[in-house]
Amino acid sequence: MTTKEYSIVSREAFQIYACNHEINVEEYILKLDGYSYDMMNLLDYLVGNADRHWGNWGFLVDNRTNQPVRLHPLMDFNQFSGLQDGKRNMRCQRKGFRF
């Protein structure tokens, strides 16, 4: 999952960084890799993944520049397909998709 060249930074950790650097996280994510963000949300919706909190997804970061390259391609899917209890778990990270 990581190499000497690349690391993973959670969305949760990035939120702290963003607050200290006056970065609008939602705008940043959509500009960096909006397609992968939308696909993550769509797939979560389709499979009923209710465990998509800020610690379960994040960024692939270039260790040389310390800058996010894109969303990390591995997303947590250990809570899906019938393991949830009703509508409250069928939610996405943001309202609406850009399709």
Biopython code that builds the backbone (N, CA, C, O; Angstrom):
import numpy as np
from Bio.PDB.StructureBuilder import StructureBuilder

atoms = [
    (1, "MET", "N", (0.812, -1.196, 0.000)),
    (1, "MET", "CA", (0.000, 0.000, 0.000)),
    (1, "MET", "C", (0.853, 1.256, 0.000)),
    (1, "MET", "O", (0.437, 2.281, -0.542)),
    (2, "THR", "N", (2.014, 1.200, 0.585)),
    (2, "THR", "CA", (2.907, 2.347, 0.565)),
    (2, "THR", "C", (4.275, 1.891, 0.059)),
    (2, "THR", "O", (4.599, 0.703, 0.082)),
    (3, "THR", "N", (5.053, 2.840, -0.388)),
    (3, "THR", "CA", (6.411, 2.586, -0.849)),
    (3, "THR", "C", (7.299, 3.708, -0.340)),
    (3, "THR", "O", (6.840, 4.594, 0.381)),
    (4, "LYS", "N", (8.555, 3.671, -0.713)),
    (4, "LYS", "CA", (9.442, 4.782, -0.354)),
    (4, "LYS", "C", (9.021, 6.066, -1.069)),
    (4, "LYS", "O", (9.291, 7.171, -0.598)),
    (5, "GLU", "N", (8.354, 5.901, -2.213)),
    (5, "GLU", "CA", (7.939, 7.063, -3.001)),
    (5, "GLU", "C", (6.590, 7.635, -2.571)),
    (5, "GLU", "O", (6.362, 8.841, -2.666)),
    (6, "TYR", "N", (5.687, 6.753, -2.093)),
    (6, "TYR", "CA", (4.327, 7.198, -1.794)),
    (6, "TYR", "C", (3.849, 6.725, -0.430)),
    (6, "TYR", "O", (4.214, 5.644, 0.032)),
    (7, "SER", "N", (3.030, 7.546, 0.201)),
    (7, "SER", "CA", (2.419, 7.235, 1.490)),
    (7, "SER", "C", (0.916, 7.459, 1.408)),
    (7, "SER", "O", (0.406, 8.001, 0.427)),
    (8, "ILE", "N", (0.224, 7.039, 2.442)),
    (8, "ILE", "CA", (-1.213, 7.272, 2.549)),
    (8, "ILE", "C", (-1.455, 8.259, 3.689)),
    (8, "ILE", "O", (-0.882, 8.138, 4.772)),
    (9, "VAL", "N", (-2.310, 9.226, 3.419)),
    (9, "VAL", "CA", (-2.746, 10.169, 4.448)),
    (9, "VAL", "C", (-4.264, 10.094, 4.490)),
    (9, "VAL", "O", (-4.921, 10.246, 3.460)),
    (10, "SER", "N", (-4.816, 9.866, 5.650)),
    (10, "SER", "CA", (-6.267, 9.757, 5.774)),
    (10, "SER", "C", (-6.939, 11.106, 5.559)),
    (10, "SER", "O", (-6.326, 12.158, 5.740)),
    (11, "ARG", "N", (-8.196, 11.056, 5.174)),
    (11, "ARG", "CA", (-8.998, 12.282, 5.031)),
    (11, "ARG", "C", (-9.067, 12.989, 6.374)),
    (11, "ARG", "O", (-9.081, 14.218, 6.442)),
    (12, "GLU", "N", (-9.108, 12.212, 7.427)),
    (12, "GLU", "CA", (-9.162, 12.732, 8.792)),
    (12, "GLU", "C", (-7.919, 13.562, 9.117)),
    (12, "GLU", "O", (-8.031, 14.668, 9.645)),
    (13, "ALA", "N", (-6.749, 13.036, 8.807)),
    (13, "ALA", "CA", (-5.501, 13.759, 9.054)),
    (13, "ALA", "C", (-5.396, 14.987, 8.156)),
    (13, "ALA", "O", (-4.906, 16.035, 8.577)),
    (14, "PHE", "N", (-5.862, 14.849, 6.912)),
    (14, "PHE", "CA", (-5.815, 15.974, 5.994)),
    (14, "PHE", "C", (-6.708, 17.118, 6.468)),
    (14, "PHE", "O", (-6.390, 18.285, 6.236)),
    (15, "GLN", "N", (-7.807, 16.801, 7.121)),
    (15, "GLN", "CA", (-8.705, 17.829, 7.650)),
    (15, "GLN", "C", (-7.967, 18.739, 8.622)),
    (15, "GLN", "O", (-8.146, 19.957, 8.591)),
    (16, "ILE", "N", (-7.149, 18.162, 9.474)),
    (16, "ILE", "CA", (-6.377, 18.948, 10.449)),
    (16, "ILE", "C", (-5.396, 19.857, 9.723)),
    (16, "ILE", "O", (-5.292, 21.044, 10.033)),
    (17, "TYR", "N", (-4.680, 19.297, 8.760)),
    (17, "TYR", "CA", (-3.739, 20.082, 7.955)),
    (17, "TYR", "C", (-4.469, 21.231, 7.258)),
    (17, "TYR", "O", (-4.011, 22.373, 7.278)),
    (18, "ALA", "N", (-5.608, 20.913, 6.643)),
    (18, "ALA", "CA", (-6.372, 21.912, 5.900)),
    (18, "ALA", "C", (-6.845, 23.053, 6.794)),
    (18, "ALA", "O", (-6.794, 24.217, 6.399)),
    (19, "CYS", "N", (-7.299, 22.724, 7.981)),
    (19, "CYS", "CA", (-7.751, 23.767, 8.920)),
    (19, "CYS", "C", (-6.622, 24.720, 9.275)),
    (19, "CYS", "O", (-6.845, 25.919, 9.447)),
    (20, "ASN", "N", (-5.423, 24.195, 9.383)),
    (20, "ASN", "CA", (-4.272, 25.026, 9.743)),
    (20, "ASN", "C", (-3.684, 25.786, 8.566)),
    (20, "ASN", "O", (-2.823, 26.646, 8.752)),
    (21, "HIS", "N", (-4.139, 25.481, 7.355)),
    (21, "HIS", "CA", (-3.623, 26.141, 6.162)),
    (21, "HIS", "C", (-4.732, 26.798, 5.329)),
    (21, "HIS", "O", (-4.534, 27.122, 4.158)),
    (22, "GLU", "N", (-5.893, 26.986, 5.949)),
    (22, "GLU", "CA", (-7.030, 27.651, 5.313)),
    (22, "GLU", "C", (-7.375, 27.060, 3.947)),
    (22, "GLU", "O", (-7.567, 27.790, 2.974)),
    (23, "ILE", "N", (-7.453, 25.725, 3.886)),
    (23, "ILE", "CA", (-7.811, 25.004, 2.672)),
    (23, "ILE", "C", (-9.248, 24.522, 2.795)),
    (23, "ILE", "O", (-9.623, 23.936, 3.810)),
    (24, "ASN", "N", (-10.042, 24.763, 1.780)),
    (24, "ASN", "CA", (-11.390, 24.222, 1.720)),
    (24, "ASN", "C", (-11.263, 22.770, 1.237)),
    (24, "ASN", "O", (-10.985, 22.520, 0.064)),
    (25, "VAL", "N", (-11.468, 21.831, 2.148)),
    (25, "VAL", "CA", (-11.211, 20.418, 1.860)),
    (25, "VAL", "C", (-12.079, 19.890, 0.733)),
    (25, "VAL", "O", (-11.582, 19.192, -0.151)),
    (26, "GLU", "N", (-13.360, 20.209, 0.746)),
    (26, "GLU", "CA", (-14.254, 19.705, -0.288)),
    (26, "GLU", "C", (-13.825, 20.176, -1.673)),
    (26, "GLU", "O", (-13.787, 19.382, -2.612)),
    (27, "GLU", "N", (-13.506, 21.448, -1.804)),
    (27, "GLU", "CA", (-13.039, 21.977, -3.089)),
    (27, "GLU", "C", (-11.721, 21.331, -3.497)),
    (27, "GLU", "O", (-11.521, 21.003, -4.666)),
    (28, "TYR", "N", (-10.838, 21.151, -2.547)),
    (28, "TYR", "CA", (-9.531, 20.557, -2.815)),
    (28, "TYR", "C", (-9.678, 19.135, -3.346)),
    (28, "TYR", "O", (-9.040, 18.767, -4.333)),
    (29, "ILE", "N", (-10.523, 18.335, -2.687)),
    (29, "ILE", "CA", (-10.728, 16.942, -3.092)),
    (29, "ILE", "C", (-11.317, 16.875, -4.496)),
    (29, "ILE", "O", (-10.855, 16.096, -5.330)),
    (30, "LEU", "N", (-12.327, 17.684, -4.757)),
    (30, "LEU", "CA", (-12.969, 17.647, -6.075)),
    (30, "LEU", "C", (-12.026, 18.104, -7.183)),
    (30, "LEU", "O", (-12.079, 17.582, -8.297)),
    (31, "LYS", "N", (-11.171, 19.066, -6.889)),
    (31, "LYS", "CA", (-10.205, 19.524, -7.881)),
    (31, "LYS", "C", (-9.117, 18.467, -8.096)),
    (31, "LYS", "O", (-8.708, 18.222, -9.231)),
    (32, "LEU", "N", (-8.654, 17.850, -7.027)),
    (32, "LEU", "CA", (-7.584, 16.860, -7.113)),
    (32, "LEU", "C", (-8.032, 15.591, -7.827)),
    (32, "LEU", "O", (-7.343, 15.105, -8.725)),
    (33, "ASP", "N", (-9.192, 15.047, -7.429)),
    (33, "ASP", "CA", (-9.622, 13.752, -7.961)),
    (33, "ASP", "C", (-11.123, 13.571, -7.771)),
    (33, "ASP", "O", (-11.566, 12.616, -7.132)),
    (34, "GLY", "N", (-11.887, 14.481, -8.321)),
    (34, "GLY", "CA", (-13.337, 14.446, -8.180)),
    (34, "GLY", "C", (-13.972, 13.179, -8.729)),
    (34, "GLY", "O", (-14.953, 12.683, -8.176)),
    (35, "TYR", "N", (-13.422, 12.658, -9.805)),
    (35, "TYR", "CA", (-13.975, 11.438, -10.397)),
    (35, "TYR", "C", (-13.903, 10.268, -9.410)),
    (35, "TYR", "O", (-14.898, 9.574, -9.201)),
    (36, "SER", "N", (-12.739, 10.049, -8.807)),
    (36, "SER", "CA", (-12.594, 8.946, -7.847)),
    (36, "SER", "C", (-13.463, 9.162, -6.616)),
    (36, "SER", "O", (-13.984, 8.204, -6.044)),
    (37, "TYR", "N", (-13.621, 10.410, -6.210)),
    (37, "TYR", "CA", (-14.480, 10.714, -5.064)),
    (37, "TYR", "C", (-15.928, 10.345, -5.374)),
    (37, "TYR", "O", (-16.605, 9.715, -4.561)),
    (38, "ASP", "N", (-16.389, 10.736, -6.540)),
    (38, "ASP", "CA", (-17.756, 10.399, -6.939)),
    (38, "ASP", "C", (-17.945, 8.885, -7.069)),
    (38, "ASP", "O", (-18.970, 8.347, -6.651)),
    (39, "MET", "N", (-16.964, 8.210, -7.645)),
    (39, "MET", "CA", (-17.064, 6.759, -7.812)),
    (39, "MET", "C", (-17.067, 6.045, -6.457)),
    (39, "MET", "O", (-17.781, 5.057, -6.285)),
    (40, "MET", "N", (-16.280, 6.531, -5.498)),
    (40, "MET", "CA", (-16.270, 5.959, -4.153)),
    (40, "MET", "C", (-17.658, 6.085, -3.530)),
    (40, "MET", "O", (-18.172, 5.126, -2.954)),
    (41, "ASN", "N", (-18.256, 7.251, -3.644)),
    (41, "ASN", "CA", (-19.585, 7.468, -3.081)),
    (41, "ASN", "C", (-20.643, 6.636, -3.777)),
    (41, "ASN", "O", (-21.531, 6.078, -3.131)),
    (42, "LEU", "N", (-20.550, 6.554, -5.089)),
    (42, "LEU", "CA", (-21.504, 5.755, -5.844)),
    (42, "LEU", "C", (-21.395, 4.279, -5.467)),
    (42, "LEU", "O", (-22.412, 3.626, -5.230)),
    (43, "LEU", "N", (-20.199, 3.757, -5.409)),
    (43, "LEU", "CA", (-20.009, 2.360, -5.043)),
    (43, "LEU", "C", (-20.485, 2.097, -3.614)),
    (43, "LEU", "O", (-21.117, 1.074, -3.352)),
    (44, "ASP", "N", (-20.190, 3.001, -2.700)),
    (44, "ASP", "CA", (-20.692, 2.857, -1.320)),
    (44, "ASP", "C", (-22.211, 2.765, -1.309)),
    (44, "ASP", "O", (-22.785, 1.932, -0.608)),
    (45, "TYR", "N", (-22.850, 3.618, -2.081)),
    (45, "TYR", "CA", (-24.310, 3.614, -2.151)),
    (45, "TYR", "C", (-24.827, 2.294, -2.721)),
    (45, "TYR", "O", (-25.756, 1.691, -2.183)),
    (46, "LEU", "N", (-24.213, 1.862, -3.812)),
    (46, "LEU", "CA", (-24.685, 0.650, -4.482)),
    (46, "LEU", "C", (-24.518, -0.613, -3.639)),
    (46, "LEU", "O", (-25.375, -1.496, -3.679)),
    (47, "VAL", "N", (-23.434, -0.709, -2.883)),
    (47, "VAL", "CA", (-23.202, -1.911, -2.075)),
    (47, "VAL", "C", (-23.678, -1.750, -0.643)),
    (47, "VAL", "O", (-23.651, -2.713, 0.123)),
    (48, "GLY", "N", (-24.112, -0.557, -0.262)),
    (48, "GLY", "CA", (-24.607, -0.330, 1.091)),
    (48, "GLY", "C", (-23.511, -0.198, 2.125)),
    (48, "GLY", "O", (-23.717, -0.541, 3.289)),
    (49, "ASN", "N", (-22.339, 0.296, 1.720)),
    (49, "ASN", "CA", (-21.238, 0.475, 2.666)),
    (49, "ASN", "C", (-21.559, 1.614, 3.633)),
    (49, "ASN", "O", (-21.701, 2.765, 3.218)),
    (50, "ALA", "N", (-21.669, 1.297, 4.896)),
    (50, "ALA", "CA", (-22.026, 2.300, 5.911)),
    (50, "ALA", "C", (-20.826, 2.745, 6.735)),
    (50, "ALA", "O", (-20.985, 3.457, 7.726)),
    (51, "ASP", "N", (-19.645, 2.339, 6.342)),
    (51, "ASP", "CA", (-18.460, 2.590, 7.162)),
    (51, "ASP", "C", (-17.495, 3.571, 6.502)),
    (51, "ASP", "O", (-16.286, 3.477, 6.713)),
    (52, "ARG", "N", (-18.000, 4.496, 5.722)),
    (52, "ARG", "CA", (-17.129, 5.441, 5.024)),
    (52, "ARG", "C", (-16.932, 6.702, 5.858)),
    (52, "ARG", "O", (-17.465, 7.758, 5.518)),
    (53, "HIS", "N", (-16.184, 6.601, 6.931)),
    (53, "HIS", "CA", (-15.850, 7.790, 7.714)),
    (53, "HIS", "C", (-14.474, 8.312, 7.289)),
    (53, "HIS", "O", (-13.786, 7.678, 6.489)),
    (54, "TRP", "N", (-14.086, 9.447, 7.817)),
    (54, "TRP", "CA", (-12.867, 10.120, 7.368)),
    (54, "TRP", "C", (-11.596, 9.310, 7.612)),
    (54, "TRP", "O", (-10.573, 9.574, 6.980)),
    (55, "GLY", "N", (-11.639, 8.345, 8.502)),
    (55, "GLY", "CA", (-10.460, 7.519, 8.740)),
    (55, "GLY", "C", (-10.341, 6.358, 7.775)),
    (55, "GLY", "O", (-9.317, 5.676, 7.756)),
    (56, "ASN", "N", (-11.370, 6.118, 6.969)),
    (56, "ASN", "CA", (-11.382, 4.963, 6.073)),
    (56, "ASN", "C", (-11.098, 5.279, 4.614)),
    (56, "ASN", "O", (-11.292, 4.425, 3.749)),
    (57, "TRP", "N", (-10.654, 6.456, 4.336)),
    (57, "TRP", "CA", (-10.239, 6.792, 2.988)),
    (57, "TRP", "C", (-9.305, 7.990, 3.050)),
    (57, "TRP", "O", (-9.256, 8.698, 4.056)),
    (58, "GLY", "N", (-8.575, 8.211, 1.983)),
    (58, "GLY", "CA", (-7.640, 9.322, 2.018)),
    (58, "GLY", "C", (-6.878, 9.497, 0.719)),
    (58, "GLY", "O", (-7.366, 9.165, -0.361)),
    (59, "PHE", "N", (-5.683, 10.021, 0.846)),
    (59, "PHE", "CA", (-4.884, 10.456, -0.289)),
    (59, "PHE", "C", (-3.619, 9.628, -0.450)),
    (59, "PHE", "O", (-3.043, 9.143, 0.523)),
    (60, "LEU", "N", (-3.206, 9.481, -1.691)),
    (60, "LEU", "CA", (-1.887, 8.956, -2.005)),
    (60, "LEU", "C", (-0.985, 10.182, -2.092)),
    (60, "LEU", "O", (-1.259, 11.101, -2.864)),
    (61, "VAL", "N", (0.085, 10.200, -1.306)),
    (61, "VAL", "CA", (0.943, 11.381, -1.196)),
    (61, "VAL", "C", (2.349, 11.060, -1.710)),
    (61, "VAL", "O", (2.935, 10.034, -1.367)),
    (62, "ASP", "N", (2.867, 11.957, -2.534)),
    (62, "ASP", "CA", (4.244, 11.848, -3.025)),
    (62, "ASP", "C", (5.182, 12.245, -1.886)),
    (62, "ASP", "O", (5.141, 13.386, -1.427)),
    (63, "ASN", "N", (6.014, 11.332, -1.431)),
    (63, "ASN", "CA", (6.903, 11.605, -0.300)),
    (63, "ASN", "C", (7.975, 12.644, -0.615)),
    (63, "ASN", "O", (8.462, 13.316, 0.294)),
    (64, "ARG", "N", (8.349, 12.785, -1.880)),
    (64, "ARG", "CA", (9.364, 13.774, -2.244)),
    (64, "ARG", "C", (8.844, 15.196, -2.121)),
    (64, "ARG", "O", (9.567, 16.096, -1.694)),
    (65, "THR", "N", (7.579, 15.393, -2.499)),
    (65, "THR", "CA", (7.009, 16.747, -2.491)),
    (65, "THR", "C", (6.064, 16.974, -1.314)),
    (65, "THR", "O", (5.694, 18.110, -1.017)),
    (66, "ASN", "N", (5.676, 15.888, -0.645)),
    (66, "ASN", "CA", (4.703, 15.938, 0.453)),
    (66, "ASN", "C", (3.360, 16.502, -0.013)),
    (66, "ASN", "O", (2.662, 17.170, 0.750)),
    (67, "GLN", "N", (3.006, 16.228, -1.271)),
    (67, "GLN", "CA", (1.750, 16.709, -1.847)),
    (67, "GLN", "C", (0.869, 15.533, -2.250)),
    (67, "GLN", "O", (1.367, 14.536, -2.772)),
    (68, "PRO", "N", (-0.446, 15.643, -2.011)),
    (68, "PRO", "CA", (-1.365, 14.605, -2.489)),
    (68, "PRO", "C", (-1.326, 14.506, -4.012)),
    (68, "PRO", "O", (-1.273, 15.517, -4.712)),
    (69, "VAL", "N", (-1.353, 13.268, -4.512)),
    (69, "VAL", "CA", (-1.338, 13.016, -5.948)),
    (69, "VAL", "C", (-2.754, 12.732, -6.438)),
    (69, "VAL", "O", (-3.167, 13.223, -7.489)),
    (70, "ARG", "N", (-3.494, 11.934, -5.667)),
    (70, "ARG", "CA", (-4.871, 11.564, -5.985)),
    (70, "ARG", "C", (-5.448, 10.865, -4.766)),
    (70, "ARG", "O", (-4.747, 10.663, -3.774)),
    (71, "LEU", "N", (-6.714, 10.496, -4.832)),
    (71, "LEU", "CA", (-7.264, 9.678, -3.762)),
    (71, "LEU", "C", (-6.603, 8.312, -3.823)),
    (71, "LEU", "O", (-6.257, 7.825, -4.900)),
    (72, "HIS", "N", (-6.433, 7.700, -2.664)),
    (72, "HIS", "CA", (-5.820, 6.377, -2.636)),
    (72, "HIS", "C", (-6.797, 5.372, -3.231)),
    (72, "HIS", "O", (-7.982, 5.403, -2.900)),
    (73, "PRO", "N", (-6.324, 4.471, -4.111)),
    (73, "PRO", "CA", (-7.241, 3.564, -4.800)),
    (73, "PRO", "C", (-7.855, 2.482, -3.919)),
    (73, "PRO", "O", (-8.889, 1.925, -4.287)),
    (74, "LEU", "N", (-7.271, 2.168, -2.790)),
    (74, "LEU", "CA", (-7.854, 1.154, -1.905)),
    (74, "LEU", "C", (-8.798, 1.836, -0.932)),
    (74, "LEU", "O", (-8.390, 2.703, -0.158)),
    (75, "MET", "N", (-10.057, 1.442, -0.974)),
    (75, "MET", "CA", (-11.065, 2.010, -0.102)),
    (75, "MET", "C", (-11.632, 0.917, 0.791)),
    (75, "MET", "O", (-11.771, -0.225, 0.353)),
    (76, "ASP", "N", (-11.956, 1.241, 2.014)),
    (76, "ASP", "CA", (-12.435, 0.269, 3.000)),
    (76, "ASP", "C", (-13.854, -0.186, 2.667)),
    (76, "ASP", "O", (-14.759, 0.637, 2.535)),
    (77, "PHE", "N", (-14.043, -1.492, 2.533)),
    (77, "PHE", "CA", (-15.354, -2.061, 2.220)),
    (77, "PHE", "C", (-15.724, -3.203, 3.164)),
    (77, "PHE", "O", (-16.386, -4.149, 2.739)),
    (78, "ASN", "N", (-15.324, -3.143, 4.406)),
    (78, "ASN", "CA", (-15.620, -4.267, 5.299)),
    (78, "ASN", "C", (-17.017, -4.207, 5.922)),
    (78, "ASN", "O", (-17.386, -5.121, 6.659)),
    (79, "GLN", "N", (-17.795, -3.174, 5.652)),
    (79, "GLN", "CA", (-19.149, -3.042, 6.196)),
    (79, "GLN", "C", (-20.137, -2.814, 5.056)),
    (79, "GLN", "O", (-20.607, -1.694, 4.855)),
    (80, "PHE", "N", (-20.446, -3.852, 4.324)),
    (80, "PHE", "CA", (-21.365, -3.667, 3.203)),
    (80, "PHE", "C", (-22.278, -4.878, 3.045)),
    (80, "PHE", "O", (-22.099, -5.910, 3.691)),
    (81, "SER", "N", (-23.248, -4.718, 2.176)),
    (81, "SER", "CA", (-24.118, -5.796, 1.732)),
    (81, "SER", "C", (-24.857, -6.511, 2.848)),
    (81, "SER", "O", (-24.574, -7.666, 3.165)),
    (82, "GLY", "N", (-25.810, -5.802, 3.437)),
    (82, "GLY", "CA", (-26.678, -6.440, 4.415)),
    (82, "GLY", "C", (-26.196, -6.385, 5.844)),
    (82, "GLY", "O", (-26.866, -6.914, 6.731)),
    (83, "LEU", "N", (-25.066, -5.770, 6.101)),
    (83, "LEU", "CA", (-24.567, -5.689, 7.465)),
    (83, "LEU", "C", (-25.063, -4.437, 8.180)),
    (83, "LEU", "O", (-24.683, -4.181, 9.322)),
    (84, "GLN", "N", (-25.915, -3.654, 7.508)),
    (84, "GLN", "CA", (-26.401, -2.411, 8.080)),
    (84, "GLN", "C", (-27.862, -2.554, 8.501)),
    (84, "GLN", "O", (-28.534, -3.534, 8.178)),
    (85, "ASP", "N", (-28.321, -1.558, 9.223)),
    (85, "ASP", "CA", (-29.685, -1.601, 9.746)),
    (85, "ASP", "C", (-30.525, -0.435, 9.240)),
    (85, "ASP", "O", (-30.836, 0.476, 10.007)),
    (86, "GLY", "N", (-30.889, -0.448, 7.995)),
    (86, "GLY", "CA", (-31.848, 0.521, 7.496)),
    (86, "GLY", "C", (-31.294, 1.695, 6.734)),
    (86, "GLY", "O", (-30.119, 1.732, 6.368)),
    (87, "LYS", "N", (-32.182, 2.670, 6.499)),
    (87, "LYS", "CA", (-31.881, 3.810, 5.640)),
    (87, "LYS", "C", (-30.756, 4.690, 6.150)),
    (87, "LYS", "O", (-30.025, 5.272, 5.348)),
    (88, "ARG", "N", (-30.600, 4.802, 7.441)),
    (88, "ARG", "CA", (-29.609, 5.746, 7.958)),
    (88, "ARG", "C", (-28.205, 5.419, 7.464)),
    (88, "ARG", "O", (-27.341, 6.295, 7.442)),
    (89, "ASN", "N", (-27.969, 4.193, 7.075)),
    (89, "ASN", "CA", (-26.656, 3.795, 6.603)),
    (89, "ASN", "C", (-26.466, 3.989, 5.111)),
    (89, "ASN", "O", (-25.362, 3.789, 4.604)),
    (90, "MET", "N", (-27.502, 4.368, 4.403)),
    (90, "MET", "CA", (-27.395, 4.567, 2.960)),
    (90, "MET", "C", (-27.122, 6.039, 2.683)),
    (90, "MET", "O", (-27.967, 6.738, 2.125)),
    (91, "ARG", "N", (-25.967, 6.498, 3.065)),
    (91, "ARG", "CA", (-25.635, 7.903, 2.883)),
    (91, "ARG", "C", (-24.314, 8.030, 2.134)),
    (91, "ARG", "O", (-23.547, 7.072, 2.028)),
    (92, "CYS", "N", (-24.067, 9.213, 1.625)),
    (92, "CYS", "CA", (-22.848, 9.491, 0.891)),
    (92, "CYS", "C", (-22.104, 10.620, 1.587)),
    (92, "CYS", "O", (-22.649, 11.252, 2.491)),
    (93, "GLN", "N", (-20.876, 10.878, 1.180)),
    (93, "GLN", "CA", (-20.061, 11.921, 1.788)),
    (93, "GLN", "C", (-20.577, 13.324, 1.484)),
    (93, "GLN", "O", (-20.387, 14.239, 2.286)),
    (94, "ARG", "N", (-21.217, 13.500, 0.355)),
    (94, "ARG", "CA", (-21.758, 14.825, 0.052)),
    (94, "ARG", "C", (-23.070, 14.648, -0.686)),
    (94, "ARG", "O", (-23.367, 13.570, -1.201)),
    (95, "LYS", "N", (-23.833, 15.690, -0.731)),
    (95, "LYS", "CA", (-25.146, 15.624, -1.372)),
    (95, "LYS", "C", (-24.994, 15.634, -2.882)),
    (95, "LYS", "O", (-24.308, 16.487, -3.447)),
    (96, "GLY", "N", (-25.639, 14.680, -3.522)),
    (96, "GLY", "CA", (-25.667, 14.656, -4.970)),
    (96, "GLY", "C", (-24.398, 14.189, -5.627)),
    (96, "GLY", "O", (-23.304, 14.357, -5.089)),
    (97, "PHE", "N", (-24.544, 13.609, -6.777)),
    (97, "PHE", "CA", (-23.413, 13.208, -7.585)),
    (97, "PHE", "C", (-23.312, 14.143, -8.764)),
    (97, "PHE", "O", (-24.293, 14.797, -9.117)),
    (98, "ARG", "N", (-22.176, 14.222, -9.369)),
    (98, "ARG", "CA", (-21.967, 15.106, -10.522)),
    (98, "ARG", "C", (-22.055, 14.299, -11.799)),
    (98, "ARG", "O", (-21.121, 14.318, -12.599)),
    (99, "PHE", "N", (-23.165, 13.581, -12.015)),
    (99, "PHE", "CA", (-23.346, 12.774, -13.217)),
    (99, "PHE", "C", (-24.358, 13.416, -14.111)),
    (99, "PHE", "O", (-24.657, 12.890, -15.183)),
]
sb = StructureBuilder()
sb.init_structure("model")
sb.init_model(0)
sb.init_chain("A")
sb.init_seg("    ")
for serial, (resi, resn, name, xyz) in enumerate(atoms, 1):
    if name == "N":
        sb.init_residue(resn, " ", resi, " ")
    sb.init_atom(name, np.array(xyz, "f"), 0.0, 1.0, " ", f" {name:<3s}", serial, name[0])
structure = sb.get_structure()
